[in-house]
């Protein structure tokens, strides 16, 4: 798999700067975390990587393709939705294969 790469990624909401000039590379097999306080731009960055939101500026490549080409990409943004009375395996069985 190709790496996830961002080049000078920026996202603005009007005058509010949510992500500023972010450049990173995450290679295949690596685990990458986004620590930081609320409002630091973590969710916004992930939404851009997944193609759920467009950046104001910059470029994103995921698995050698533009953001939003989601083949082979799994993500969970915000809190997971699951049935607390089921095991992890049974929760996975409940969801249809995509």
Secondary structure in CASP SS format (residue, H / E / C, confidence):
PFRMAT SS
TARGET T0000
AUTHOR 0000-0000-0000
METHOD secondary structure of the structure
MODEL  1
X C 1.00
X C 1.00
X C 1.00
X E 1.00
X E 1.00
X E 1.00
X E 1.00
X E 1.00
X E 1.00
X E 1.00
X E 1.00
X E 1.00
X E 1.00
X C 1.00
X C 1.00
X E 1.00
X E 1.00
X E 1.00
X E 1.00
X E 1.00
X E 1.00
X E 1.00
X E 1.00
X E 1.00
X E 1.00
X E 1.00
X C 1.00
X C 1.00
X C 1.00
X C 1.00
X C 1.00
X C 1.00
X C 1.00
X C 1.00
X C 1.00
X C 1.00
X C 1.00
X C 1.00
X C 1.00
X C 1.00
X C 1.00
X H 1.00
X H 1.00
X H 1.00
X H 1.00
X H 1.00
X H 1.00
X H 1.00
X H 1.00
X C 1.00
X C 1.00
X C 1.00
X C 1.00
X C 1.00
X C 1.00
X C 1.00
X E 1.00
X E 1.00
X E 1.00
X E 1.00
X E 1.00
X E 1.00
X C 1.00
X C 1.00
X E 1.00
X E 1.00
X C 1.00
X C 1.00
X C 1.00
X C 1.00
X C 1.00
X C 1.00
X C 1.00
X C 1.00
X C 1.00
X C 1.00
X C 1.00
X C 1.00
X C 1.00
X C 1.00
X C 1.00
X C 1.00
X C 1.00
X C 1.00
X C 1.00
X C 1.00
X C 1.00
X H 1.00
X H 1.00
X H 1.00
X H 1.00
X H 1.00
X H 1.00
X H 1.00
X C 1.00
X C 1.00
X C 1.00
X C 1.00
END
